[in-house]
Amino acid sequence: MKSLYTKFVVITIGIMLLSGVLAFVASNTYYQEKLKPANDQKNTGIALEMASFVEKHPTINLNDYLRNLSTIGYQIYLVESSGNETYFGAKFRNTSLSSSTKESVLNGEIYHGILHFPKQTFVTGFFANELSNSIGVPLTHQEKKYALFIRPDIKLLFNEMHVLFGWLFGLMIVLSILMVVVSTKYLVRPISKLNTATKSLSKGSFSVELDTRRNDELGVLSQSFQHMARKLEQSDEMRKEFISNISHDIQSPLSNIKGYTNLLEKEELSSIERTKYISVINDEISRLSNLTKQLLLLASLDRNEDILQRKHLNVSQQIKELIRNYQWLINEKGIMLSYSLPDTEFFGDPSLLSTVWDNLLTNAIKYNTREGSIEVSVEKREKSIMIIFKDTGIGMNEEEVERIFDRFYRADVARSKTIDGTGLGLSIVATIVKLHDGKTVVKSKENEGTTITVELPID
């Protein structure tokens, strides 16, 4: 398979050649339709002026006069009625001319050889040094009839210019090809680097350096590629982190279940201890069940956007019911809860949206400080509904806020090591809100708290 560099050079040179052919066809059409008749008319006028001048000056030496004219740029052929013929100036490459043509000019007709020169010669017919490619006019001098044939001496008129034009045309082609070869290398180099970077990514190396300073499409592509590389690196880190977290989240409760199950086998256990161990086992089973449910929900959301079962629902009523369900936990942590929940109707999936409010409220409780506060409000605007959860919890830094919706990401485990979580909750929130064509905005400061705003559009 040919390289992109070779293809680009071949295609560009092909375009140049095709353009040259098309330009030649266009110029030839213009020459045949416009320039050729004009050139014939102009030279006919010059020939008639020559003949008129001779006829007005009968004492002039005809040969000397025509010889002088030939020196300023004309090829001349003079034939008498008796058949005597004379050439003046540069020789014609082809002197064949029918006797009928000569006879007709001697009889007073004008011969338009330039106009009627064969079209098969294309525009090069202008340079054809043939007697048939001339203008013939009748001429009378000292009571003798002549046929005067003239054509411009192209070689004399252009002289060194045709050499100059030849060099100019040749250099233009050579320099064009060289510039195509060099410029193509400049254009293809970033793509070659992108190819190398792609191979590097395929091997798991995400540290790629590309030239992003260019202001053209390749510069934009390089920027997008580096952004993609960073995202892939984050995804790879999240995958590794997920394997580590999920392994721990699954292994830890399983180990506890196994350990406490072994303890239950002891006959000397008191009923109080047995009840305690069974409670721990049930808690660990609940942890595993919750993790499984969240994973299954995310998988369902990813596979099918038609999962939404839209109905009319009261957003505020849903949140109020959740607050009642978690009132015991709020009181246990001594959290001050305030809310402003006017009745607000929305057309969406009640079950999925309930999951959103559940995740946001439990996070606000879970990551709050003891005797902190939570504010929940619903605001109806002209084209959207704003649902706001604000807490005075541990908060997050900028890096954590940027990644908070990434799946399996848990912010600063060192600060929250005593808090259970799978790192899936906010990812589920963002996915469900997006399915409702809404958006989720997070504002947070470390040790000050977090505000999460969900905006749902109203049709």
Residue, then its C-alpha position, 0 to 999 in steps of 0.5 A: m500500500k502506498s504511503l500517504y506522502t506518495k499518494f499526496v504527491v502523485i495526486t497533486i502532480g496529477i491535478m497539475l497535469l489535468s489542470g494543464v490539459l483543461a487549460f490547454v483545451a480552454s485556451n485552444t477553444y478561445y484561440q479558435e473562436k476569438l483570436k484566430p479570426a482576429n489574427d486573420q483580420k489583422n494580417t489581412g488589413i496589413a497585407l491590403e495596406m502593403a498592396s495599396f502602398v505599392e499601387k499608389h507608388p508605381t515608381i517604387n522598387l517592389n523587390d526592395y520594398l518587400r525585402n525591407l518589410s521582411t526585415i521588420g517581421y514578415q515572411i513574404y511570397l510574391v508570385e507573378s501572373s507569368g508564374n515567376e515567384t520570389y521569397f522574402g525574409a525567413k524561409f517557409r518550412n512548407t511552401s506547398l500551395s495549390s495553383s488554384t489558390k494562387e490563381s484566385v488571388l491573381n484574379g482579385e480574391i483574398y486568401h484567408g489561409i490563417l482563418h482556414f488553417p486546419k483546427q487539428t493543429f489546435v493553438t499551435g497552428f499560430f506557429a505553423n511556418e507554412l505558406s498555406n498559413s498566410i494571407g494572400v491579396p492581389l497586387t498590381h505594380q507597373e501594370k503587372k498583376y501579382a499575388l502577395f502572400i504574407r505571414p508574421d515571422i514568429k521566430l523573428l518577432f519573438n527572437e530570444m523571447h521564445v527561449l525565455f518562455g521555454w525556460l520559464f515554463g520548464l522552471m515552473i514545472v520543476l519548481s512546482i513539483l519540488m514545492v509539492v514534494v517539500s510541502t507535502k512532507y510538511l503536511v504529512r509529518p503531523i499525520s505520521k506523528l499521529n500514526t506513531a502516537t496511535k501505535s503508542l496508545s495501542k500499546g498502552s502508553f498514553s504519554v504522547e507529545l504532538d505539535t498543538r501550536r498549529n492553527d489549522e485543522l491538523g493542529v485542532l486534530s492534534q489537540s483533540f488527539q491529546h485530549m483523547a489520550r488523556k481521557l483514555e489514560q483516565s479511563d485506564e486508571m479508572r478501570k484499574e481503580f475499579i478492579s481494585n475497588i470492586s475486588h475490595d468491595i466484593q472480597s471484604p463483605l464475602s470475607n466477613i460473611k465467611g468469618y461470621t458464618n464460621l463463628l456461627e458454627k460454634e456451639e458455645l455462642s450465646s443467643i446475643e452473639r449469634t443475633k449480632y453475627i447474623s445482623v453483620i452477615n445481613d449488612e454485608i449481604s445488603r452491601l453486595s446487593n446494593l453494589t450489584k443493583q447499581l452495576l445492573l442499573l448502569a448497564s441497563l442505562d448504557r444499553n438502552e436509552d428507551i429505558l425511560q418510562r415517562k409519566h407525570l410526577n411531582v418532584s417535590q413530593q418524591i423528595k419529601e418522601l425520601i426525607r421522611n425515609y432518611q429522617w432517622l439517619i439525619n437525626e442520628k448525625g445531628i444534621m439540620l435539614s431545611y427545604s423549600l419544596p413547592d409542588t412542581e410537576f414534571f414529565g419523566d421516569p418516576s423510578l429513575l428520578s427517585t434514584v437521582w434524589d436518593n443518591l444526592l440526599t444520601n451523599a449529602i448525609k453521608y459526607n456531611t459533618r456532624e451537626g452540619s446542615i443540608e438545604v434542599s430546594v426546588e425552583k420552577r423557571e420559565k423553561s426548566i426546573m432546578i433541584i438543588f442539594k446543598d450541604t456543609g460537608i467535607g467538600m472536594n477540590e477542583e480535581e475531584v469535582e472534575r472527576i466526580f461523575d466518572r464511574f467508580y471514582r471515589a474522592d479522596v479515600a484518605r478523607s472518607k475511608t470510614i464511608d462506604g461507597t461504590g463510586l457509582g452513585l453520581s455516575i448514575v445520577a449524571t446518566i439519568v439526568k442526561l437521559h432526561d435532556g438535563k444537566t448536573v452542575v457541581k460546586s464544592k470547596e474543601n471543608e466547606g461543603t458541596t452544592i449539586t444542581v440538577e436542571l431538567p428542561i420543561d417541554 
